[in-house]
Amino acid sequence: MSTTTSTLPGGTTSLGDLTVTRFGYGAMQLAGPGVMGPPADPAGAVAVLRAAVEAGITHIDTSAAYGPLVTNELIREALHPYPDPVHVVTKVGARRDAQGGWPTARTPEELRRQVHDNLDSLGLDVLDLVNLRVGDAQGPRDGSLAAAFETLAELQQQGLVRHLGVSNATGAQVAEARVIAPVVCVQNLYNLAHREDDVLVDHLAAEGIAYVPFFPLGGFSPLQSATLAGVAARLGATPMAVALAWLLQRSPNVLLIPGTSSVEHLHANIAGAGLTLSASDVEELDHL
Ligand SMILES: NC(=O)c1ccc[n+]([C@@H]2O[C@H](COP(=O)([O-])OP(=O)(O)OC[C@H]3O[C@@H](n4cnc5c(N)ncnc54)[C@H](OP(=O)(O)O)[C@@H]3O)[C@@H](O)[C@H]2O)c1
């Protein structure tokens, strides 16, 4: 993977043959409380999505399961027809139940339906990148993903999907998927306080595969740590800025998809991610 400059911190990098900004945008929480519609503020959500693209962001992360369909419909309303450089990355492998749970949905028929749901709700003929989400709400789980990934590879061969990735996956599952079809990214839980994937991040970097941490700011439970607060105070920055800057400096294959429902937070996060952390800052944060 090679990075180039852009006005956004981190510049641009590649996802397969797509060029995207390393600073992206995660749209999940726009769907509403509990990631179930209706959205809390539809006009505000559309404004944030447009502000993200106006700021130069070209990587938007979503799923038909958000809402369900609500986030995709907001993205379509805000951005369709998508400007050339903008790439919407989606995922399949879970559905929503009446209680707002995330039961797995990985039979061939369910996966095909989810790909078509994403195409229809986003208003696209081809999806740029689809991540197969495995594991469950508690995290990655051992077990073969072959049957599910083969289904997505068939949809890719049919021209409905350009690139494939995996999410919430173990290193063994990434390796298993790569035997079936090229994997351009892995989207797993990772942030300053959750470093279980450290070895995987470095392995993927060596293989030229992007690593896209979800919950970069802690997700529904904001990152809280005296060390993080101390480093941020010393640098005159916010803990969110330090957390994002640390991820960008962690490895060139790391792409950011922080979520926010606020244009103000979006701009603060873009500015904050450009913070330069010294080697001693990073060392201190590494012991968090
Ligand atoms: N593959 C998977 O299984 C999976 C799972 C979860 C998420 N994801 C993806 O990862 C993306 C990111 O996750 P996320 O949005 O849940 O978590 P996140 O990016 O870690 O954090 C978002 C939270 O941080 C707050 N926030 C953001 N910037 C802030 C700022 N400058 N000041 C104060 N608060 C701030 C947001 O509140 P405000 O709205 O008030 O700014 C929001 O509550 C999602 O959008 C989704 O696309 C994928």
The ligand as an SDF file (V2000), in Angstrom:
LIG
                    3D

 48 52  0  0  0  0  0  0  0  0999 V2000
  -17.7220   -4.0140   11.8030 N   0  0  0  0  0  0  0  0  0  0  0  0
  -18.3970   -3.8870   12.9030 C   0  0  0  0  0  0  0  0  0  0  0  0
  -18.8180   -4.8630   13.5100 O   0  0  0  0  0  0  0  0  0  0  0  0
  -18.6360   -2.5170   13.4540 C   0  0  0  0  0  0  0  0  0  0  0  0
  -19.1130   -2.3660   14.7580 C   0  0  0  0  0  0  0  0  0  0  0  0
  -19.2910   -1.0840   15.2470 C   0  0  0  0  0  0  0  0  0  0  0  0
  -19.0160    0.0290   14.4410 C   0  0  0  0  0  0  0  0  0  0  0  0
  -18.5630   -0.1420   13.1750 N   0  0  0  0  0  0  0  0  0  0  0  0
  -18.2270    1.0120   12.3230 C   0  0  0  0  0  0  0  0  0  0  0  0
  -17.3100    1.8420   13.0300 O   0  0  0  0  0  0  0  0  0  0  0  0
  -17.7300    3.2020   12.9770 C   0  0  0  0  0  0  0  0  0  0  0  0
  -17.2570    3.9550   14.1920 C   0  0  0  0  0  0  0  0  0  0  0  0
  -17.9060    3.4690   15.3470 O   0  0  0  0  0  0  0  0  0  0  0  0
  -18.7920    4.3800   16.3030 P   0  0  0  0  0  0  0  0  0  0  0  0
  -19.2520    5.5930   15.5970 O   0  0  0  0  0  0  0  0  0  0  0  0
  -19.8140    3.5160   16.9210 O   0  0  0  0  0  0  0  0  0  0  0  0
  -17.7680    4.7330   17.4580 O   0  0  0  0  0  0  0  0  0  0  0  0
  -16.5750    5.8020   17.6140 P   0  0  0  0  0  0  0  0  0  0  0  0
  -16.2040    6.3780   16.3060 O   0  0  0  0  0  0  0  0  0  0  0  0
  -15.5360    5.1280   18.4220 O   0  0  0  0  0  0  0  0  0  0  0  0
  -17.2530    6.8870   18.5560 O   0  0  0  0  0  0  0  0  0  0  0  0
  -18.4000    7.5890   18.1680 C   0  0  0  0  0  0  0  0  0  0  0  0
  -18.8870    8.3190   19.4030 C   0  0  0  0  0  0  0  0  0  0  0  0
  -17.9160    9.2910   19.7710 O   0  0  0  0  0  0  0  0  0  0  0  0
  -18.5520   10.5540   19.9040 C   0  0  0  0  0  0  0  0  0  0  0  0
  -17.6350   11.5730   19.3780 N   0  0  0  0  0  0  0  0  0  0  0  0
  -17.0390   11.6060   18.1790 C   0  0  0  0  0  0  0  0  0  0  0  0
  -16.2570   12.6850   18.0640 N   0  0  0  0  0  0  0  0  0  0  0  0
  -16.3750   13.3740   19.2070 C   0  0  0  0  0  0  0  0  0  0  0  0
  -15.8310   14.5930   19.6890 C   0  0  0  0  0  0  0  0  0  0  0  0
  -14.9830   15.3290   18.9540 N   0  0  0  0  0  0  0  0  0  0  0  0
  -16.1750   15.0060   20.9360 N   0  0  0  0  0  0  0  0  0  0  0  0
  -17.0190   14.2840   21.7020 C   0  0  0  0  0  0  0  0  0  0  0  0
  -17.5670   13.1160   21.3020 N   0  0  0  0  0  0  0  0  0  0  0  0
  -17.2560   12.6700   20.0640 C   0  0  0  0  0  0  0  0  0  0  0  0
  -19.8140   10.4800   19.0780 C   0  0  0  0  0  0  0  0  0  0  0  0
  -20.7750   11.3450   19.6530 O   0  0  0  0  0  0  0  0  0  0  0  0
  -21.3440   12.6100   18.8160 P   0  0  0  0  0  0  0  0  0  0  0  0
  -22.2970   12.0490   17.8350 O   0  0  0  0  0  0  0  0  0  0  0  0
  -21.9630   13.4430   19.8840 O   0  0  0  0  0  0  0  0  0  0  0  0
  -20.1600   13.2910   18.1850 O   0  0  0  0  0  0  0  0  0  0  0  0
  -20.1970    9.0120   19.1810 C   0  0  0  0  0  0  0  0  0  0  0  0
  -21.0090    8.8110   20.3160 O   0  0  0  0  0  0  0  0  0  0  0  0
  -19.2550    3.0980   12.8600 C   0  0  0  0  0  0  0  0  0  0  0  0
  -19.8270    4.2280   12.3420 O   0  0  0  0  0  0  0  0  0  0  0  0
  -19.4230    1.8930   11.9740 C   0  0  0  0  0  0  0  0  0  0  0  0
  -19.3930    2.3260   10.6360 O   0  0  0  0  0  0  0  0  0  0  0  0
  -18.3660   -1.3930   12.6720 C   0  0  0  0  0  0  0  0  0  0  0  0
  1  2  1  0
  2  3  2  0
  2  4  1  0
  4  5  1  0
  4 48  2  0
  5  6  2  0
  6  7  1  0
  7  8  2  0
  8  9  1  0
  8 48  1  0
  9 10  1  0
  9 46  1  0
 10 11  1  0
 11 12  1  0
 11 44  1  0
 12 13  1  0
 13 14  1  0
 14 15  2  0
 14 16  1  0
 14 17  1  0
 17 18  1  0
 18 19  2  0
 18 20  1  0
 18 21  1  0
 21 22  1  0
 22 23  1  0
 23 24  1  0
 23 42  1  0
 24 25  1  0
 25 26  1  0
 25 36  1  0
 26 27  1  0
 26 35  1  0
 27 28  2  0
 28 29  1  0
 29 30  1  0
 29 35  2  0
 30 31  1  0
 30 32  2  0
 32 33  1  0
 33 34  2  0
 34 35  1  0
 36 37  1  0
 36 42  1  0
 37 38  1  0
 38 39  2  0
 38 40  1  0
 38 41  1  0
 42 43  1  0
 44 45  1  0
 44 46  1  0
 46 47  1  0
M  CHG  2   8   1  16  -1
M  END
$$$$
